């Protein structure tokens, strides 16, 4: 009598496939919220097995592409990036260039968020090459917009502007994809202290995000609008922008960008000479940035925290905060924010009567400022540092 034998391996593979199919469909239906922690952990577990079975590539592919932006939003980094890397390798084996290009763009984004800018640039370029081969113009423009923003983060403003303008030329005038590019150009304008141009770009982006109903990107744009309003001393408008962004981030459960917005709101209070209101916002944001190893935001936070502590006369904590900022900014070669943190540290030593140390720090800050690419930003910061250096020499 013949006995039918069930292959346990094949049965397990079928189970993984059915589970992934169920999971991504469930997650895709919840468009306005993040997957639960349980579902995210389940996805990580299932994908770790699914990526080992080439026959499951169609459902693995769909799950990776569906989950990628949501896992980023939820703060997954070290546990998610290896799966993206394996997915890219699997996509190449499966001769799936579209999935490879998309997943590579997602991997680049995560490297950017961890301030690994060289790796991010390399992966963005690989993604761009892939979309160019596929002749996917909208996707090419999207990646170019992200490269433009990365150039901004690396203070390569001329390159970023050129990339952004080239990307816009590839898109129809009403294409929602233009919104992300407007955001990148707005960020460049902000770093160049072109406040009205910054506002104009972000309002263009906001209009497009509102048209497609993208709540997360609307919140991002409200947050980005807060900075130029603050710098133009339009404090009430800046606070309103940040509060609107915080409201949306809380609704859509985006703790990462809720933290960055809270930090920016703290900066408004700092600018308005209310450091005591800023410090609790910095403290809550710091927890998130440390968890994510977000060197750029954490470095900025330490500088702002140092300024607030100085304004309150809490000298014992000021030097530690500014020293940590300097260390982080030096690690990611962010010359503008490094020079800014060095200047603030020099001010602290000057206020404490240690003129020799203050002059040394101000001199270091001036040397750092010479490495800033943007003329306007360099001149304004160098002028401020030089004034402080001259004062310390009296």
N, C-alpha and C positions, 0 to 999 in steps of 0.2 A: 504494500500500500504506500503510495507516494505521499510525502508530507511537504506542504508548502512552508518554506522558511522565509521569515521576514527579515530583511536586512536592517539591523538596528541603525546603522549609519544613514541609510536612505530615509528611514522613518524620522530620525532626528532632524535631518536636513529639511524634510517636508514640514515638520513642526516649526522650525525656524522661519521658513518661508511664509507659512500661513500667519505666524505671529507678527512678522515684520509688515506684511500686507495690512493686517488689521490695525497695527499701531500707527502707521503713517496716515491711513485714511482717517483714523480717529483724531489725530493731531491736526491734520489739514482742515478739518471741519471747525476747529476752534481758532478762527482767524484772529480774534481780538485778545487772546490770552496766551500765556506761555504754557507749555505742557507741565503737568505736575512733576514734582521731584521724582515720584515713583515711576512715572512714564519715561522720564529722561534717563533714569538709572536702568530701566528695562531696555530702552533703546541702545544704550552703551553695551549692555550685556548681549543682546541679540546680534548687534552689528559685529561684535568681536568674533562671534562664531560665523555669521553670514559672510563676512569678508574672506573667510577661508574656503568658501565653496563657490567656485566660479559659476556653477549652474544657477546660483541664486542672484547673479549680478543684476538682472532687471529690477527685482524688488529692493535689493540693497542700494542700487543706484538711486531709485526714487526716494527711499527713506533718507539717504544722506543729503540729497538736494532739498528735500522738504524740511529737514531738521536743522540744516546748517545755520540759517539766520536766527532760529529760535534758540539754539544752543549757545550761540554767541551772545544773544540778549540775556540769557540766563547766567552768563558768566563762566561757562565751561571753557577751559583752556587746555591744561595739561592732559586731561582725560579725553578730550575731543580731537585735538590736533593729530595724534597718532592714527586715529581712525580715518581722518581726512587724507593723511599721507598714504595710508594703505589703500584707500579708495581711489586715489589718483593712480597708484601703481596698477590696481586691478582694472581701472578704466583703460589704461594703455594696453594691457593684455587682452582686453575685450574689444579693442579697436573702437573705442567710444570717445572720440576727441571732444565732443560737446561736453560730456560729463567731466572730462579731465580739465578743460578750460574753466568750467564753472567752479569745480571743487578747488582748483588751484587759486582762483580769485578769493574764495572763502578762507583758504589757508593763509594767503597773504594778509587778509584783513586781521586775522588773529595775531599774526606776527607784528603788525602795525600797532595793535592795541597793547602789546607787551613791550613796545618801544624797540623791537628788533627791526629797525628800519632797513638795513641792508638786505636782510632776508625777505622782508616784505616787498621791497622793490624788485628783487629777483623773481619772486613768485608772481607779482603783478605782470611783469614783462613776459613771463612764460604764458600766463593766461591771455594776455593781449596777442601774442604770437598765435596761440591756438584759435582765437576768435577771428583773427585776420585770415588764417588758412580756411576757416569755415565761411568766410565772407559775411560774418554776422556784425553788421555795422552798428546796430544799437548796443550790442554787448561790448564791442570795441570802444565805443564812446563812454560806456559805463566804467570800464577799466581805466580809460584815460582820465576820467574825472577823479577816480580814486588815486591814480598816480599824481594828479595835480594836487590833491590834498596832502599826499605823502611828501611831495616837494615842499609844500608849505610848512609841514612839520619839521623838515630839515632845513628850513629857511632858504630854500632855493626858489625865491618868489618869481623871478623872471621865467624860469623853466615851468613852474606851476601855472602861471598865467598863459603861457603859450600852449601847454597841454590842454588847459580848460577851454581856450578859444577854439582849438582844433576839434575838440570833442563836440562843442556846440555846433560847429559847421557840419557835422555828420548827422545831425538830428533835425527833424521837422520842428517848426517854431512852436507847435503845441504839444510836443512829445514830453510826457511826464518825466522821462529820463533826464531832461535838462535840469530838473530841480536839484539833483545831487551835484551837478557841475556848478550851478549857481552857488550852492553851499560852499564848494571848494574855493571859488573865486571870491566869495564873501569873506572866507577865512583869510585869504591872502590880503584882501583890502584891510581887514582888521589888523593884521600884523604890520601893515604899512601905515597904520594910523589914518587911513582914509575912511573916516567914520560914516559919512553919508553914502559913499559908494558901497560900503559894507551893508548898510541898512537896505539900500536899493536891491542888492543881489539877494539878500535873505527874504525880502518881501516877494520877489519874483519866485523864489523857491517855495515859499509858504503858499502862494496862490496855487501852484501846481500840485503840491501835496494835498491841499484842501480839495482840489478837484477830484483826486483819486481816492480820497478818504483815508490816507495813510496816517494813522494817529501817531505812531512812533516818530515818523519823520517830521510831522507837524510839531511835536514836542521838541525835537532836536532844534528845529528852526526858531521856535520861540526862545529857547535857551540861547541860541547864537545871537539873537537880536538884543539880548540883554546887555551884552558887552559894549557895543557902540553907544547905546543909549546912556549907559553908565558913564562912559568916557566923555560924552557930550554934556554931562551933568544933568541929564534928563532922568533924575533918580526915580521918580514915580513910575515912569514908563518902563525903566529897567526892572524894577521890582515886580511890576505887573506881568512882564514877559516871563520872568523866572517863576513866579507863582503859577502862571498858566501852564508852563512846562512841567512843574512839579506835580500839578494836579493830574495831567495826562499820564506822566510816568508812573504815578501811583496806581492809576486805573488799569494800565496795561502791564503792571508788575515788571518794571524795568529798573531794578535797584541800582544798576551800574550808572546809568545816565541820570537817575534821580540823585545819586551822590554827587556827580559832577555839577549838576544844576544847583544843588544845595551849596557846594563850594563857591560857585559863581555868585549866588545870592549873598553869601558871606562877604565876598569881595565888595559888593555894593555897600554893605554896612561899614566895611573897613574904609572905603573911599569917603563915606559920609561921617567919618570919625566916631563910629560906634563899634569899637573892637569887641566889647563884651557880648554883643549880639552875634558877631562873626564866629567867635571861638567854638560854641556848641555845634554850629553847622560844619566847621572844619573837622571837629572830632568825629562826628558821625560819618562824614565822607571818608576820612582816613582809614577806617576799618575796612571799607569796601576796596579802596585802592590797594591796600596792603594785601588783601586776599587775592587780588587779580595781578599783583606785581606790575601795576601800571606806573612805570617809572616817571613818565612825563607829568601826569596829573599829581602824583604823590610829591614830586619835586616842587611843582607850583604851590601845592598846598602847604608844604613846609615853609616856603618863603613867605607866603601870606600869613601863616600862623606866627612866624617870627616877627613880622611887622606888627601884628595885633598884640603880641606879648610885649614888644618894645613900647608900644603906645600905652600899655597898662603898667609899665615899669617892672615887669616880671623878668628881671635880668637873668636869673638862674636857668631859665628854660629857653631863652632866646637863642643863645649861641648854639645849643644842641640842634634846634630846629633848622637854623640856617646852614649849619655844617652838613646836616643830612641832605638838604636841598642841593648844596654844592656838589656833594658826592654823586647824587643821582644825575644831575645835569651834566656832569663831566662824563659819566658813563655812556650817555646817549648823544654826546657831542652837541648839546643844545646850547650854543654860545650865548644867545641873547639872554635866556633865563639863568644861565650860569653867571654871566656878568651882573645881572640884576641881583642875584642872591649874594654875590661877593660884595656888591655895593652896600647892600643892607647890613651885611656883617661888619663892614668898615664903619658904618654909621653907629653900630652898637659899641664898638671899641672906642670910637670918638666920644660918644656920650659918657662912657665910663672913664674917660680921661687918659686912655692908653693911646696917645697920639702916634707913637712909633708903629704899633701894630696896625692902627687904622690906616696910616700912610702905605704900609706894605700891602694891605688888602686892597686899597683903592688902586694902587699901581697894578696889581694882578688883574683887577677888574678892567682897567683900561686896556691891558694887553689882550684880555679875552674879547673885549668889544671890537678890536680890530679884525676879528675873525668873522664878524657878522656880515652876511652878504648884502643885506638891504641897506641902502645909504641912509634913508630917513630914520630907520630904527637905530642904526649904528650911531648916527650923529646926535640924536636926541639923548640916547643913553650915555654916550661918551661925554657929552657936555655936562650931564648931571654928575657923572663920576668925577670929572675934572673939577667941577665946582666944589665937591666935597673934599677932594684931595687938597685943593688950595686952602680950604678952610682948616683942614687938619694941620697944615704947615705953619699956620699963624702962631 
